[in-house]
Amino acid sequence: MSEATDHGDERLIQMANQIATFFRGQRSARGPAAETADHLKAFWTPDMRNTFRALAETEAGARLSEVARDAARLLR
């Protein structure tokens, strides 16, 4: 991967973790992973979501919070 791609991947991981942290603190009958996945569907482009899902399947996925990893699975 190029340096630019690596930087972009890191940014997606960071943003996904921030979004997951926000929803982890909210009360929801559906749960934080579902709320995070809904947010990503609403506000991220298809390319961002596809890259995020792919990242979750690689070693980079270890840097995702549990909620963010669960949200990636829900995006399939």
mmCIF file of the N, C-alpha and C atoms, coordinates in Angstrom:
data_MODEL
# 
_entry.id   MODEL 
# 
loop_
_atom_site.group_PDB 
_atom_site.id 
_atom_site.type_symbol 
_atom_site.label_atom_id 
_atom_site.label_alt_id 
_atom_site.label_comp_id 
_atom_site.label_asym_id 
_atom_site.label_entity_id 
_atom_site.label_seq_id 
_atom_site.pdbx_PDB_ins_code 
_atom_site.Cartn_x 
_atom_site.Cartn_y 
_atom_site.Cartn_z 
_atom_site.occupancy 
_atom_site.B_iso_or_equiv 
_atom_site.pdbx_formal_charge 
_atom_site.auth_seq_id 
_atom_site.auth_comp_id 
_atom_site.auth_asym_id 
_atom_site.auth_atom_id 
_atom_site.pdbx_PDB_model_num 
ATOM 1   N N  . MET A 1 1  ? 0.831   -1.184 0.000  1.00 0.00 ? 1  MET A N  1 
ATOM 2   C CA . MET A 1 1  ? 0.000   0.000  0.000  1.00 0.00 ? 1  MET A CA 1 
ATOM 3   C C  . MET A 1 1  ? 0.872   1.241  0.000  1.00 0.00 ? 1  MET A C  1 
ATOM 4   N N  . SER A 1 2  ? 0.337   2.280  -0.551 1.00 0.00 ? 2  SER A N  1 
ATOM 5   C CA . SER A 1 2  ? 1.095   3.527  -0.565 1.00 0.00 ? 2  SER A CA 1 
ATOM 6   C C  . SER A 1 2  ? 0.968   4.228  0.776  1.00 0.00 ? 2  SER A C  1 
ATOM 7   N N  . GLU A 1 3  ? 1.859   5.172  0.993  1.00 0.00 ? 3  GLU A N  1 
ATOM 8   C CA . GLU A 1 3  ? 1.811   5.938  2.235  1.00 0.00 ? 3  GLU A CA 1 
ATOM 9   C C  . GLU A 1 3  ? 0.479   6.676  2.358  1.00 0.00 ? 3  GLU A C  1 
ATOM 10  N N  . ALA A 1 4  ? -0.012  7.237  1.251  1.00 0.00 ? 4  ALA A N  1 
ATOM 11  C CA . ALA A 1 4  ? -1.288  7.960  1.266  1.00 0.00 ? 4  ALA A CA 1 
ATOM 12  C C  . ALA A 1 4  ? -2.424  7.024  1.644  1.00 0.00 ? 4  ALA A C  1 
ATOM 13  N N  . THR A 1 5  ? -2.407  5.805  1.115  1.00 0.00 ? 5  THR A N  1 
ATOM 14  C CA . THR A 1 5  ? -3.442  4.834  1.436  1.00 0.00 ? 5  THR A CA 1 
ATOM 15  C C  . THR A 1 5  ? -3.355  4.440  2.903  1.00 0.00 ? 5  THR A C  1 
ATOM 16  N N  . ASP A 1 6  ? -2.132  4.199  3.381  1.00 0.00 ? 6  ASP A N  1 
ATOM 17  C CA . ASP A 1 6  ? -1.969  3.853  4.785  1.00 0.00 ? 6  ASP A CA 1 
ATOM 18  C C  . ASP A 1 6  ? -2.514  4.959  5.684  1.00 0.00 ? 6  ASP A C  1 
ATOM 19  N N  . HIS A 1 7  ? -2.222  6.198  5.338  1.00 0.00 ? 7  HIS A N  1 
ATOM 20  C CA . HIS A 1 7  ? -2.721  7.326  6.123  1.00 0.00 ? 7  HIS A CA 1 
ATOM 21  C C  . HIS A 1 7  ? -4.246  7.364  6.083  1.00 0.00 ? 7  HIS A C  1 
ATOM 22  N N  . GLY A 1 8  ? -4.824  7.146  4.918  1.00 0.00 ? 8  GLY A N  1 
ATOM 23  C CA . GLY A 1 8  ? -6.277  7.129  4.784  1.00 0.00 ? 8  GLY A CA 1 
ATOM 24  C C  . GLY A 1 8  ? -6.897  5.997  5.568  1.00 0.00 ? 8  GLY A C  1 
ATOM 25  N N  . ASP A 1 9  ? -6.254  4.837  5.553  1.00 0.00 ? 9  ASP A N  1 
ATOM 26  C CA . ASP A 1 9  ? -6.747  3.701  6.324  1.00 0.00 ? 9  ASP A CA 1 
ATOM 27  C C  . ASP A 1 9  ? -6.725  4.017  7.813  1.00 0.00 ? 9  ASP A C  1 
ATOM 28  N N  . GLU A 1 10 ? -5.632  4.606  8.264  1.00 0.00 ? 10 GLU A N  1 
ATOM 29  C CA . GLU A 1 10 ? -5.527  4.967  9.682  1.00 0.00 ? 10 GLU A CA 1 
ATOM 30  C C  . GLU A 1 10 ? -6.615  5.971  10.069 1.00 0.00 ? 10 GLU A C  1 
ATOM 31  N N  . ARG A 1 11 ? -6.904  6.887  9.169  1.00 0.00 ? 11 ARG A N  1 
ATOM 32  C CA . ARG A 1 11 ? -7.949  7.886  9.439  1.00 0.00 ? 11 ARG A CA 1 
ATOM 33  C C  . ARG A 1 11 ? -9.314  7.212  9.543  1.00 0.00 ? 11 ARG A C  1 
ATOM 34  N N  . LEU A 1 12 ? -9.592  6.244  8.682  1.00 0.00 ? 12 LEU A N  1 
ATOM 35  C CA . LEU A 1 12 ? -10.865 5.521  8.770  1.00 0.00 ? 12 LEU A CA 1 
ATOM 36  C C  . LEU A 1 12 ? -10.976 4.760  10.087 1.00 0.00 ? 12 LEU A C  1 
ATOM 37  N N  . ILE A 1 13 ? -9.890  4.138  10.498 1.00 0.00 ? 13 ILE A N  1 
ATOM 38  C CA . ILE A 1 13 ? -9.891  3.419  11.776 1.00 0.00 ? 13 ILE A CA 1 
ATOM 39  C C  . ILE A 1 13 ? -10.155 4.381  12.921 1.00 0.00 ? 13 ILE A C  1 
ATOM 40  N N  . GLN A 1 14 ? -9.469  5.512  12.897 1.00 0.00 ? 14 GLN A N  1 
ATOM 41  C CA . GLN A 1 14 ? -9.650  6.510  13.944 1.00 0.00 ? 14 GLN A CA 1 
ATOM 42  C C  . GLN A 1 14 ? -11.097 7.008  13.982 1.00 0.00 ? 14 GLN A C  1 
ATOM 43  N N  . MET A 1 15 ? -11.647 7.340  12.810 1.00 0.00 ? 15 MET A N  1 
ATOM 44  C CA . MET A 1 15 ? -13.020 7.856  12.766 1.00 0.00 ? 15 MET A CA 1 
ATOM 45  C C  . MET A 1 15 ? -14.015 6.795  13.219 1.00 0.00 ? 15 MET A C  1 
ATOM 46  N N  . ALA A 1 16 ? -13.839 5.559  12.767 1.00 0.00 ? 16 ALA A N  1 
ATOM 47  C CA . ALA A 1 16 ? -14.746 4.483  13.166 1.00 0.00 ? 16 ALA A CA 1 
ATOM 48  C C  . ALA A 1 16 ? -14.715 4.284  14.671 1.00 0.00 ? 16 ALA A C  1 
ATOM 49  N N  . ASN A 1 17 ? -13.534 4.313  15.261 1.00 0.00 ? 17 ASN A N  1 
ATOM 50  C CA . ASN A 1 17 ? -13.420 4.162  16.716 1.00 0.00 ? 17 ASN A CA 1 
ATOM 51  C C  . ASN A 1 17 ? -14.085 5.322  17.454 1.00 0.00 ? 17 ASN A C  1 
ATOM 52  N N  . GLN A 1 18 ? -13.946 6.537  16.931 1.00 0.00 ? 18 GLN A N  1 
ATOM 53  C CA . GLN A 1 18 ? -14.588 7.689  17.566 1.00 0.00 ? 18 GLN A CA 1 
ATOM 54  C C  . GLN A 1 18 ? -16.105 7.569  17.505 1.00 0.00 ? 18 GLN A C  1 
ATOM 55  N N  . ILE A 1 19 ? -16.626 7.182  16.358 1.00 0.00 ? 19 ILE A N  1 
ATOM 56  C CA . ILE A 1 19 ? -18.072 7.017  16.199 1.00 0.00 ? 19 ILE A CA 1 
ATOM 57  C C  . ILE A 1 19 ? -18.568 5.909  17.125 1.00 0.00 ? 19 ILE A C  1 
ATOM 58  N N  . ALA A 1 20 ? -17.847 4.800  17.168 1.00 0.00 ? 20 ALA A N  1 
ATOM 59  C CA . ALA A 1 20 ? -18.226 3.685  18.042 1.00 0.00 ? 20 ALA A CA 1 
ATOM 60  C C  . ALA A 1 20 ? -18.208 4.104  19.512 1.00 0.00 ? 20 ALA A C  1 
ATOM 61  N N  . THR A 1 21 ? -17.222 4.895  19.902 1.00 0.00 ? 21 THR A N  1 
ATOM 62  C CA . THR A 1 21 ? -17.155 5.382  21.285 1.00 0.00 ? 21 THR A CA 1 
ATOM 63  C C  . THR A 1 21 ? -18.366 6.237  21.617 1.00 0.00 ? 21 THR A C  1 
ATOM 64  N N  . PHE A 1 22 ? -18.759 7.096  20.691 1.00 0.00 ? 22 PHE A N  1 
ATOM 65  C CA . PHE A 1 22 ? -19.944 7.920  20.909 1.00 0.00 ? 22 PHE A CA 1 
ATOM 66  C C  . PHE A 1 22 ? -21.174 7.044  21.135 1.00 0.00 ? 22 PHE A C  1 
ATOM 67  N N  . PHE A 1 23 ? -21.400 6.093  20.256 1.00 0.00 ? 23 PHE A N  1 
ATOM 68  C CA . PHE A 1 23 ? -22.608 5.272  20.361 1.00 0.00 ? 23 PHE A CA 1 
ATOM 69  C C  . PHE A 1 23 ? -22.549 4.292  21.521 1.00 0.00 ? 23 PHE A C  1 
ATOM 70  N N  . ARG A 1 24 ? -21.356 3.934  21.964 1.00 0.00 ? 24 ARG A N  1 
ATOM 71  C CA . ARG A 1 24 ? -21.233 3.073  23.143 1.00 0.00 ? 24 ARG A CA 1 
ATOM 72  C C  . ARG A 1 24 ? -21.780 3.798  24.371 1.00 0.00 ? 24 ARG A C  1 
ATOM 73  N N  . GLY A 1 25 ? -21.687 5.114  24.380 1.00 0.00 ? 25 GLY A N  1 
ATOM 74  C CA . GLY A 1 25 ? -22.170 5.898  25.508 1.00 0.00 ? 25 GLY A CA 1 
ATOM 75  C C  . GLY A 1 25 ? -23.650 6.260  25.439 1.00 0.00 ? 25 GLY A C  1 
ATOM 76  N N  . GLN A 1 26 ? -24.311 5.909  24.349 1.00 0.00 ? 26 GLN A N  1 
ATOM 77  C CA . GLN A 1 26 ? -25.733 6.225  24.186 1.00 0.00 ? 26 GLN A CA 1 
ATOM 78  C C  . GLN A 1 26 ? -26.584 5.019  24.579 1.00 0.00 ? 26 GLN A C  1 
ATOM 79  N N  . ARG A 1 27 ? -27.785 5.310  25.032 1.00 0.00 ? 27 ARG A N  1 
ATOM 80  C CA . ARG A 1 27 ? -28.713 4.219  25.340 1.00 0.00 ? 27 ARG A CA 1 
ATOM 81  C C  . ARG A 1 27 ? -29.514 3.919  24.082 1.00 0.00 ? 27 ARG A C  1 
ATOM 82  N N  . SER A 1 28 ? -29.474 2.677  23.682 1.00 0.00 ? 28 SER A N  1 
ATOM 83  C CA . SER A 1 28 ? -30.180 2.262  22.483 1.00 0.00 ? 28 SER A CA 1 
ATOM 84  C C  . SER A 1 28 ? -30.572 0.798  22.628 1.00 0.00 ? 28 SER A C  1 
ATOM 85  N N  . ALA A 1 29 ? -31.806 0.510  22.294 1.00 0.00 ? 29 ALA A N  1 
ATOM 86  C CA . ALA A 1 29 ? -32.261 -0.878 22.345 1.00 0.00 ? 29 ALA A CA 1 
ATOM 87  C C  . ALA A 1 29 ? -31.540 -1.726 21.299 1.00 0.00 ? 29 ALA A C  1 
ATOM 88  N N  . ARG A 1 30 ? -31.108 -1.106 20.237 1.00 0.00 ? 30 ARG A N  1 
ATOM 89  C CA . ARG A 1 30 ? -30.442 -1.825 19.142 1.00 0.00 ? 30 ARG A CA 1 
ATOM 90  C C  . ARG A 1 30 ? -28.973 -2.084 19.435 1.00 0.00 ? 30 ARG A C  1 
ATOM 91  N N  . GLY A 1 31 ? -28.371 -1.319 20.294 1.00 0.00 ? 31 GLY A N  1 
ATOM 92  C CA . GLY A 1 31 ? -26.974 -1.510 20.659 1.00 0.00 ? 31 GLY A CA 1 
ATOM 93  C C  . GLY A 1 31 ? -26.032 -0.603 19.889 1.00 0.00 ? 31 GLY A C  1 
ATOM 94  N N  . PRO A 1 32 ? -24.848 -0.386 20.442 1.00 0.00 ? 32 PRO A N  1 
ATOM 95  C CA . PRO A 1 32 ? -23.901 0.560  19.847 1.00 0.00 ? 32 PRO A CA 1 
ATOM 96  C C  . PRO A 1 32 ? -23.369 0.131  18.477 1.00 0.00 ? 32 PRO A C  1 
ATOM 97  N N  . ALA A 1 33 ? -23.184 -1.158 18.247 1.00 0.00 ? 33 ALA A N  1 
ATOM 98  C CA . ALA A 1 33 ? -22.662 -1.596 16.950 1.00 0.00 ? 33 ALA A CA 1 
ATOM 99  C C  . ALA A 1 33 ? -23.671 -1.315 15.838 1.00 0.00 ? 33 ALA A C  1 
ATOM 100 N N  . ALA A 1 34 ? -24.942 -1.576 16.096 1.00 0.00 ? 34 ALA A N  1 
ATOM 101 C CA . ALA A 1 34 ? -25.985 -1.306 15.095 1.00 0.00 ? 34 ALA A CA 1 
ATOM 102 C C  . ALA A 1 34 ? -26.095 0.189  14.828 1.00 0.00 ? 34 ALA A C  1 
ATOM 103 N N  . GLU A 1 35 ? -26.023 0.981  15.874 1.00 0.00 ? 35 GLU A N  1 
ATOM 104 C CA . GLU A 1 35 ? -26.104 2.437  15.710 1.00 0.00 ? 35 GLU A CA 1 
ATOM 105 C C  . GLU A 1 35 ? -24.886 2.957  14.935 1.00 0.00 ? 35 GLU A C  1 
ATOM 106 N N  . THR A 1 36 ? -23.716 2.388  15.235 1.00 0.00 ? 36 THR A N  1 
ATOM 107 C CA . THR A 1 36 ? -22.498 2.779  14.518 1.00 0.00 ? 36 THR A CA 1 
ATOM 108 C C  . THR A 1 36 ? -22.620 2.404  13.045 1.00 0.00 ? 36 THR A C  1 
ATOM 109 N N  . ALA A 1 37 ? -23.071 1.200  12.764 1.00 0.00 ? 37 ALA A N  1 
ATOM 110 C CA . ALA A 1 37 ? -23.238 0.768  11.370 1.00 0.00 ? 37 ALA A CA 1 
ATOM 111 C C  . ALA A 1 37 ? -24.229 1.665  10.647 1.00 0.00 ? 37 ALA A C  1 
ATOM 112 N N  . ASP A 1 38 ? -25.331 2.026  11.300 1.00 0.00 ? 38 ASP A N  1 
ATOM 113 C CA . ASP A 1 38 ? -26.312 2.924  10.679 1.00 0.00 ? 38 ASP A CA 1 
ATOM 114 C C  . ASP A 1 38 ? -25.690 4.278  10.352 1.00 0.00 ? 38 ASP A C  1 
ATOM 115 N N  . HIS A 1 39 ? -24.880 4.780  11.266 1.00 0.00 ? 39 HIS A N  1 
ATOM 116 C CA . HIS A 1 39 ? -24.214 6.068  11.036 1.00 0.00 ? 39 HIS A CA 1 
ATOM 117 C C  . HIS A 1 39 ? -23.279 5.978  9.829  1.00 0.00 ? 39 HIS A C  1 
ATOM 118 N N  . LEU A 1 40 ? -22.520 4.896  9.760  1.00 0.00 ? 40 LEU A N  1 
ATOM 119 C CA . LEU A 1 40 ? -21.593 4.729  8.638  1.00 0.00 ? 40 LEU A CA 1 
ATOM 120 C C  . LEU A 1 40 ? -22.356 4.613  7.321  1.00 0.00 ? 40 LEU A C  1 
ATOM 121 N N  . LYS A 1 41 ? -23.489 3.919  7.332  1.00 0.00 ? 41 LYS A N  1 
ATOM 122 C CA . LYS A 1 41 ? -24.310 3.801  6.118  1.00 0.00 ? 41 LYS A CA 1 
ATOM 123 C C  . LYS A 1 41 ? -24.841 5.168  5.686  1.00 0.00 ? 41 LYS A C  1 
ATOM 124 N N  . ALA A 1 42 ? -25.180 5.993  6.653  1.00 0.00 ? 42 ALA A N  1 
ATOM 125 C CA . ALA A 1 42 ? -25.788 7.292  6.351  1.00 0.00 ? 42 ALA A CA 1 
ATOM 126 C C  . ALA A 1 42 ? -24.766 8.338  5.921  1.00 0.00 ? 42 ALA A C  1 
ATOM 127 N N  . PHE A 1 43 ? -23.568 8.292  6.484  1.00 0.00 ? 43 PHE A N  1 
ATOM 128 C CA . PHE A 1 43 ? -22.635 9.406  6.290  1.00 0.00 ? 43 PHE A CA 1 
ATOM 129 C C  . PHE A 1 43 ? -21.330 9.060  5.583  1.00 0.00 ? 43 PHE A C  1 
ATOM 130 N N  . TRP A 1 44 ? -20.993 7.810  5.451  1.00 0.00 ? 44 TRP A N  1 
ATOM 131 C CA . TRP A 1 44 ? -19.774 7.430  4.750  1.00 0.00 ? 44 TRP A CA 1 
ATOM 132 C C  . TRP A 1 44 ? -20.121 7.025  3.326  1.00 0.00 ? 44 TRP A C  1 
ATOM 133 N N  . THR A 1 45 ? -19.212 7.297  2.425  1.00 0.00 ? 45 THR A N  1 
ATOM 134 C CA . THR A 1 45 ? -19.413 6.898  1.038  1.00 0.00 ? 45 THR A CA 1 
ATOM 135 C C  . THR A 1 45 ? -19.275 5.376  0.928  1.00 0.00 ? 45 THR A C  1 
ATOM 136 N N  . PRO A 1 46 ? -19.816 4.803  -0.141 1.00 0.00 ? 46 PRO A N  1 
ATOM 137 C CA . PRO A 1 46 ? -19.644 3.357  -0.328 1.00 0.00 ? 46 PRO A CA 1 
ATOM 138 C C  . PRO A 1 46 ? -18.170 2.940  -0.335 1.00 0.00 ? 46 PRO A C  1 
ATOM 139 N N  . ASP A 1 47 ? -17.303 3.743  -0.936 1.00 0.00 ? 47 ASP A N  1 
ATOM 140 C CA . ASP A 1 47 ? -15.874 3.405  -0.947 1.00 0.00 ? 47 ASP A CA 1 
ATOM 141 C C  . ASP A 1 47 ? -15.290 3.384  0.464  1.00 0.00 ? 47 ASP A C  1 
ATOM 142 N N  . MET A 1 48 ? -15.688 4.340  1.285  1.00 0.00 ? 48 MET A N  1 
ATOM 143 C CA . MET A 1 48 ? -15.209 4.370  2.669  1.00 0.00 ? 48 MET A CA 1 
ATOM 144 C C  . MET A 1 48 ? -15.680 3.125  3.420  1.00 0.00 ? 48 MET A C  1 
ATOM 145 N N  . ARG A 1 49 ? -16.947 2.777  3.253  1.00 0.00 ? 49 ARG A N  1 
ATOM 146 C CA . ARG A 1 49 ? -17.484 1.596  3.933  1.00 0.00 ? 49 ARG A CA 1 
ATOM 147 C C  . ARG A 1 49 ? -16.804 0.321  3.453  1.00 0.00 ? 49 ARG A C  1 
ATOM 148 N N  . ASN A 1 50 ? -16.581 0.206  2.143  1.00 0.00 ? 50 ASN A N  1 
ATOM 149 C CA . ASN A 1 50 ? -15.915 -0.984 1.605  1.00 0.00 ? 50 ASN A CA 1 
ATOM 150 C C  . ASN A 1 50 ? -14.493 -1.104 2.136  1.00 0.00 ? 50 ASN A C  1 
ATOM 151 N N  . THR A 1 51 ? -13.777 0.008  2.180  1.00 0.00 ? 51 THR A N  1 
ATOM 152 C CA . THR A 1 51 ? -12.412 -0.002 2.715  1.00 0.00 ? 51 THR A CA 1 
ATOM 153 C C  . THR A 1 51 ? -12.426 -0.368 4.187  1.00 0.00 ? 51 THR A C  1 
ATOM 154 N N  . PHE A 1 52 ? -13.353 0.194  4.932  1.00 0.00 ? 52 PHE A N  1 
ATOM 155 C CA . PHE A 1 52 ? -13.480 -0.092 6.363  1.00 0.00 ? 52 PHE A CA 1 
ATOM 156 C C  . PHE A 1 52 ? -13.747 -1.581 6.597  1.00 0.00 ? 52 PHE A C  1 
ATOM 157 N N  . ARG A 1 53 ? -14.683 -2.147 5.847  1.00 0.00 ? 53 ARG A N  1 
ATOM 158 C CA . ARG A 1 53 ? -14.986 -3.575 5.999  1.00 0.00 ? 53 ARG A CA 1 
ATOM 159 C C  . ARG A 1 53 ? -13.759 -4.429 5.685  1.00 0.00 ? 53 ARG A C  1 
ATOM 160 N N  . ALA A 1 54 ? -13.038 -4.060 4.628  1.00 0.00 ? 54 ALA A N  1 
ATOM 161 C CA . ALA A 1 54 ? -11.829 -4.805 4.268  1.00 0.00 ? 54 ALA A CA 1 
ATOM 162 C C  . ALA A 1 54 ? -10.762 -4.672 5.354  1.00 0.00 ? 54 ALA A C  1 
ATOM 163 N N  . LEU A 1 55 ? -10.599 -3.478 5.901  1.00 0.00 ? 55 LEU A N  1 
ATOM 164 C CA . LEU A 1 55 ? -9.614  -3.265 6.965  1.00 0.00 ? 55 LEU A CA 1 
ATOM 165 C C  . LEU A 1 55 ? -9.924  -4.123 8.187  1.00 0.00 ? 55 LEU A C  1 
ATOM 166 N N  . ALA A 1 56 ? -11.195 -4.265 8.494  1.00 0.00 ? 56 ALA A N  1 
ATOM 167 C CA . ALA A 1 56 ? -11.604 -5.040 9.663  1.00 0.00 ? 56 ALA A CA 1 
ATOM 168 C C  . ALA A 1 56 ? -11.176 -6.502 9.541  1.00 0.00 ? 56 ALA A C  1 
ATOM 169 N N  . GLU A 1 57 ? -10.947 -6.964 8.316  1.00 0.00 ? 57 GLU A N  1 
ATOM 170 C CA . GLU A 1 57 ? -10.554 -8.350 8.060  1.00 0.00 ? 57 GLU A CA 1 
ATOM 171 C C  . GLU A 1 57 ? -9.036  -8.541 8.064  1.00 0.00 ? 57 GLU A C  1 
ATOM 172 N N  . THR A 1 58 ? -8.285  -7.455 8.203  1.00 0.00 ? 58 THR A N  1 
ATOM 173 C CA . THR A 1 58 ? -6.826  -7.528 8.155  1.00 0.00 ? 58 THR A CA 1 
ATOM 174 C C  . THR A 1 58 ? -6.242  -7.307 9.548  1.00 0.00 ? 58 THR A C  1 
ATOM 175 N N  . GLU A 1 59 ? -4.918  -7.271 9.613  1.00 0.00 ? 59 GLU A N  1 
ATOM 176 C CA . GLU A 1 59 ? -4.242  -6.970 10.883 1.00 0.00 ? 59 GLU A CA 1 
ATOM 177 C C  . GLU A 1 59 ? -4.654  -5.603 11.413 1.00 0.00 ? 59 GLU A C  1 
ATOM 178 N N  . ALA A 1 60 ? -4.994  -4.682 10.518 1.00 0.00 ? 60 ALA A N  1 
ATOM 179 C CA . ALA A 1 60 ? -5.425  -3.342 10.940 1.00 0.00 ? 60 ALA A CA 1 
ATOM 180 C C  . ALA A 1 60 ? -6.686  -3.421 11.786 1.00 0.00 ? 60 ALA A C  1 
ATOM 181 N N  . GLY A 1 61 ? -7.477  -4.450 11.586 1.00 0.00 ? 61 GLY A N  1 
ATOM 182 C CA . GLY A 1 61 ? -8.702  -4.621 12.364 1.00 0.00 ? 61 GLY A CA 1 
ATOM 183 C C  . GLY A 1 61 ? -8.454  -4.741 13.853 1.00 0.00 ? 61 GLY A C  1 
ATOM 184 N N  . ALA A 1 62 ? -7.246  -5.118 14.228 1.00 0.00 ? 62 ALA A N  1 
ATOM 185 C CA . ALA A 1 62 ? -6.902  -5.214 15.651 1.00 0.00 ? 62 ALA A CA 1 
ATOM 186 C C  . ALA A 1 62 ? -6.911  -3.840 16.316 1.00 0.00 ? 62 ALA A C  1 
ATOM 187 N N  . ARG A 1 63 ? -6.792  -2.779 15.512 1.00 0.00 ? 63 ARG A N  1 
ATOM 188 C CA . ARG A 1 63 ? -6.804  -1.417 16.062 1.00 0.00 ? 63 ARG A CA 1 
ATOM 189 C C  . ARG A 1 63 ? -8.218  -0.852 16.164 1.00 0.00 ? 63 ARG A C  1 
ATOM 190 N N  . LEU A 1 64 ? -9.204  -1.628 15.732 1.00 0.00 ? 64 LEU A N  1 
ATOM 191 C CA . LEU A 1 64 ? -10.600 -1.198 15.871 1.00 0.00 ? 64 LEU A CA 1 
ATOM 192 C C  . LEU A 1 64 ? -11.122 -1.623 17.231 1.00 0.00 ? 64 LEU A C  1 
ATOM 193 N N  . SER A 1 65 ? -11.974 -0.796 17.797 1.00 0.00 ? 65 SER A N  1 
ATOM 194 C CA . SER A 1 65 ? -12.626 -1.183 19.046 1.00 0.00 ? 65 SER A CA 1 
ATOM 195 C C  . SER A 1 65 ? -13.575 -2.346 18.762 1.00 0.00 ? 65 SER A C  1 
ATOM 196 N N  . GLU A 1 66 ? -13.990 -3.023 19.797 1.00 0.00 ? 66 GLU A N  1 
ATOM 197 C CA . GLU A 1 66 ? -14.929 -4.140 19.635 1.00 0.00 ? 66 GLU A CA 1 
ATOM 198 C C  . GLU A 1 66 ? -16.215 -3.679 18.955 1.00 0.00 ? 66 GLU A C  1 
ATOM 199 N N  . VAL A 1 67 ? -16.723 -2.516 19.357 1.00 0.00 ? 67 VAL A N  1 
ATOM 200 C CA . VAL A 1 67 ? -17.948 -1.989 18.757 1.00 0.00 ? 67 VAL A CA 1 
ATOM 201 C C  . VAL A 1 67 ? -17.737 -1.700 17.277 1.00 0.00 ? 67 VAL A C  1 
ATOM 202 N N  . ALA A 1 68 ? -16.615 -1.109 16.914 1.00 0.00 ? 68 ALA A N  1 
ATOM 203 C CA . ALA A 1 68 ? -16.331 -0.805 15.505 1.00 0.00 ? 68 ALA A CA 1 
ATOM 204 C C  . ALA A 1 68 ? -16.196 -2.088 14.690 1.00 0.00 ? 68 ALA A C  1 
ATOM 205 N N  . ARG A 1 69 ? -15.544 -3.111 15.244 1.00 0.00 ? 69 ARG A N  1 
ATOM 206 C CA . ARG A 1 69 ? -15.431 -4.394 14.536 1.00 0.00 ? 69 ARG A CA 1 
ATOM 207 C C  . ARG A 1 69 ? -16.801 -5.023 14.333 1.00 0.00 ? 69 ARG A C  1 
ATOM 208 N N  . ASP A 1 70 ? -17.636 -4.963 15.360 1.00 0.00 ? 70 ASP A N  1 
ATOM 209 C CA . ASP A 1 70 ? -18.999 -5.505 15.231 1.00 0.00 ? 70 ASP A CA 1 
ATOM 210 C C  . ASP A 1 70 ? -19.795 -4.726 14.190 1.00 0.00 ? 70 ASP A C  1 
ATOM 211 N N  . ALA A 1 71 ? -19.600 -3.414 14.134 1.00 0.00 ? 71 ALA A N  1 
ATOM 212 C CA . ALA A 1 71 ? -20.297 -2.594 13.142 1.00 0.00 ? 71 ALA A CA 1 
ATOM 213 C C  . ALA A 1 71 ? -19.843 -2.993 11.734 1.00 0.00 ? 71 ALA A C  1 
ATOM 214 N N  . ALA A 1 72 ? -18.567 -3.285 11.555 1.00 0.00 ? 72 ALA A N  1 
ATOM 215 C CA . ALA A 1 72 ? -18.065 -3.706 10.244 1.00 0.00 ? 72 ALA A CA 1 
ATOM 216 C C  . ALA A 1 72 ? -18.764 -4.987 9.800  1.00 0.00 ? 72 ALA A C  1 
ATOM 217 N N  . ARG A 1 73 ? -18.968 -5.905 10.721 1.00 0.00 ? 73 ARG A N  1 
ATOM 218 C CA . ARG A 1 73 ? -19.673 -7.153 10.385 1.00 0.00 ? 73 ARG A CA 1 
ATOM 219 C C  . ARG A 1 73 ? -21.123 -6.869 9.992  1.00 0.00 ? 73 ARG A C  1 
ATOM 220 N N  . LEU A 1 74 ? -21.737 -5.888 10.627 1.00 0.00 ? 74 LEU A N  1 
ATOM 221 C CA . LEU A 1 74 ? -23.127 -5.558 10.323 1.00 0.00 ? 74 LEU A CA 1 
ATOM 222 C C  . LEU A 1 74 ? -23.291 -4.867 8.972  1.00 0.00 ? 74 LEU A C  1 
ATOM 223 N N  . LEU A 1 75 ? -22.211 -4.308 8.460  1.00 0.00 ? 75 LEU A N  1 
ATOM 224 C CA . LEU A 1 75 ? -22.269 -3.622 7.166  1.00 0.00 ? 75 LEU A CA 1 
ATOM 225 C C  . LEU A 1 75 ? -22.274 -4.604 5.998  1.00 0.00 ? 75 LEU A C  1 
ATOM 226 N N  . ARG A 1 76 ? -22.070 -5.861 6.222  1.00 0.00 ? 76 ARG A N  1 
ATOM 227 C CA . ARG A 1 76 ? -22.032 -6.850 5.140  1.00 0.00 ? 76 ARG A CA 1 
ATOM 228 C C  . ARG A 1 76 ? -23.410 -7.157 4.662  1.00 0.00 ? 76 ARG A C  1 
# 
